[in-house]
């Protein structure tokens, strides 16, 4: 019953820095149920059909939420690569929470643990423990349901972030409900749109979220297996153009492990990093500041591929 209750309320234990080592390392099969439902719901597309409006909504929500994950969950909360105001911080934490990848504190704590122990036994999601484990198994394990919150003392003082972590299913449920209501209204008042409540729910939430989730998880798995290794790092991180395009810039993973503090992961002009381009626009508008990038001497050090230059 406790595991089922934690689907909706992670409890205050989530903020007590409870020992991660004491939890079970295997997959928590009760946690698999909502994960499986999320995927099986995509099959409803064969019943609800397709429309341009629904597909555009799915694509838009994929891009918006991917930016929130890559730029804020990752580069901001995990690595503090820029600064912003508390309202902007909360806004993008809220958008990131709608991606159904748990709360920002849980996400940042696991990612900092990953960098401390990349591709070592204490890494939460190294492909050395198996590709399936690095891609999804760790996410569904009892051990990693909790996180070592001692790794993120800088964020625990924000009550709104703690709330998003404790009730991490609340925002995804509200998004799904909003999409269903939007579809119902469009069907009633704009029948020419060709959509409906169920169609908007399936495309806008389920399909968009599943694709987004696996695109993000590919950085943990594929980006440590396939691609080019420019820098000598203590891990198996790789640069992968396909993953960079899929995740708005996260695919330059060997760059990132070489210098994690940089808000720019595409170190060279030809390395497409859409999240960074958007962050630069936000910087120009004053929404963020103190944006950190890789120093030139650091960018040119420890190279395995010395032929690359400015």
N, C-alpha and C positions, 0 to 999 in steps of 0.2 A: 504493500500500500504506500510505503514511503516513496518508492521509485515513481509510482503513478502520480502522487501528489507533487513530486518535484518537476513533473511536466509543466506545472502551472506556477509553482512557487518554490524557488530554489532554497529558500529559508535563510536565516541569518548566518547559518553555518558557512555559507559561501563566502562570508567576509571575515571569518575567524582565523584565516591562514591554517586551516585544518591540514594535518599531514597528508600530503598526496601519496606518500609511500605506503600508508596504511590501507589504501583503497585497493580493490581487486584490479588486476591488470587486464583481465579478459573482457570480452564484449558483454555489455549489459543488455540482455535481450529484450527487456522491457523498454529500453531506450530505442531499440530498433523499430518498435511499432510505429511511432509518429514519423520516423525517417522513412519507413516503408510506405506509409500512407501518403506522404508527400510525393513520392515517386509514382505510386499506383494511380493517384488522382490525375496524373498527366494523361493517362489512357482515356479519360473522359472526353478528350478532344475528339474522339471518334463519334461521340454522341452530341456534342455541342456545336461542332463544325468550326468554320474559320471565317473571319472577316478582316478587312484591312484595319479597321479600328482596333480590334482585339490584338492583332499582331503588332501594330504600332505601339500600343500600350505595353505589351510584353517587352519590346525592344527598348522603349524609353525607360521602363523600370529597371531593366537589366543595366543599362548604362549609368543611370543615376545612382543606383545602389552599389554598382561596382566601383564608382568613383568614391562613394562614402567609405567602402571597405578599403580600397587601395590607398587613398589619400589620407583618410582620418583614422580608421581602425589601425591601419598598418603604419604609415609614415608619421602620423601625429601621436596617437595613443601609445603605440609600441616603441617608437624611436624618437619622438619629440623633435622632429626635423624642422618644425616651424612653430610659431606662436599665434594665438588667436584669442578672441574674447570668449567669455563663458557662454553667451547665447549661441554663437556660431559653433562652439564646441559641442553644445547640447544638440543643436539642430542636426549636425552630421552624425552624432552618436545615435540619434533617433532614426535617421534614415538608414544608417548601418544596421541597426537592430532589426529593421524591417526585412533585412536580407535572410533572416532565420539562420544566422551564424553565431548565436548566443550574444551576450552583452559585450560592451567595449572593454570592460575590465578583464573578464575571462579571456577574451581574445588577445589582449595585450600581454597578459601574464604568461599565457602559453607561448606567445611568439618570443618574448624575452627569454624564456627557458630554452626555446629552440636555438636561439643565437648563442646562449651560454654553452650549449652542449651539441652543436650542430653535427649530425651524423655520428654521434657517440651514443652509448647505451641510455643516457638520461634525456636524449632528444625525444620529445613526444611523438614525432612523426618522421623518422628517418626511413628511407627506402631500404636501408640495410636490414630493417626488421620485416621487410616484405613490402612489395608495391601496394597491395590491398590495404595493409596496415597504415602506411604513410598517407594513402589517399582518403580512406574513410574509417578504417578500423579503430584508430586512436580516438576519433571523434565520437565513437559510440561506446567507448570503454568506460567502465566504472572508475578506473584510476584517473582518467582525464575529465570526468564530469566536474570534478573540483579543479581548482588551479592554485598555484602557490601565490597567494595574494601579497606575500611579503616582497614579491618582485615589483609591485606597482604601488608603493606607498605614496607616490606623487599624485595618484588619481583617486585614492580611496576617500579623500576628504570631500568629494563632490557627491552630495546625497542623491542628486538626480541620476548620476551614473550608476550608483549602487542600486537604485530602483530599477534601472534598465537591466542590470545584471540579474537581480533577484526575480523579476517577472519578465524573463526574456522572451516568453511566448506572447506577451500582451500586444506588442507592436505588430508582429506578423498577423495576428488574428484581426486586429483593427484594420490593417491594410486589406486583408482578404474580404472583410465585411464591406469596406468602403468600395472596393472594386465591384462587388456583387450589386450593391445599391446603385452605383454608377451605371452598370449595365442595364439594370431594370429601368432606370430613368431614361436612358438612351433608347431603349426598346419602345418605351411608351410615348416619349415626346419627339424622338428623332428616329422613326422606324427605318428610314433610309440608310441608317448606319449599318444595318444588318447584324447587329450584335444583340446580346441579352445578358442578363445577370450571371447565368451559369457560364456563358462563354467568356465573359470578362474575368470571372474568377479563375477559370482553368488556364487561360492564356496569360492574363496579367499577373496572377499570383503563382500558381503551381508550376507551369512550364518555365516562366521567367526565373523563378526562384531556384528550381532544380538545375537549370543551365548555369546560373550564376554560382551556385554552390560548388558544382563540380569544376567550373573554371577556376575558382579560387583554390580548391583543393589540389588541382593539378600543379600549382606552384610548390606544394609540399612534396608531391610525388614525382611528376615528370621533370620538373625543373632541377631535380637532384639526380637525374638519370640521362636525359637527352639534351644535347646542345653543345656549345663551345665553352671551354673554360679559359678565359683570358688571364685571370689572376691566380696566383698560387695562394689558395686558401686552405684551411685545415678541414675542409668539408668537400662534398661532391657537387656543390652548386654549379649550375650551368646557365649560360645566356641562350635564350631561345626566342627567336623572332615571332613565331606563331603564338607562343604564350604571351608575349608582350602585346601583340595586337588584341588577343582575346581578353586580356585583363587590364587594358589601358596603361600598360607600362611595367607590370610586375615581372614580366618574363626575363628582364635583364638581371637575373638572379645572382649570377656570379659577381657582377658589378656590386650588387647590393650587399653580398656577404663580404666583399672586400672593404666596403665603407658604408656600413648600415645607417650612419647618421644623415646621409644625404637625402634630401627631398626629391632629388633628381636621380632616377635609376638608370636612365639611358645616358651614359656619360659622354657620348659623342653625338654630334648633330644628326647623324644618320640613324641613331637608335631611337625609334619612335616611343615617346613616353607621354601619352595623352593626359594622364593624371597630373604630371608636372606642368604641362602647358596650361591646364585649368588653374593650377595653384599659382602660376605666375600672373594670370589674369586677376585672381583673387588678391594677390599681393598688390597689384597696381591699383585696385579699388580700395585698398586699405582694410580688407577683411582679415588678412593674415599678414604677418611680418616676421623678420628674422628667419627667412627661409635659408636653410643650410644646403650647400652643395659641396661636391667633392673638391678639395684643393688640388691644384694642378700637380703638385709634387706627389700627392697621394695617388692621383689618377694614373700617373706614369710609373708607379713603383710596383714591384713584384709581378711583372708581366710574364706570362708564358708566351704570349703572342706579341713580340716587340715590334712587329711591322706596322701595327696600328698607331696612328698618330693623329694630331689635329688636322 
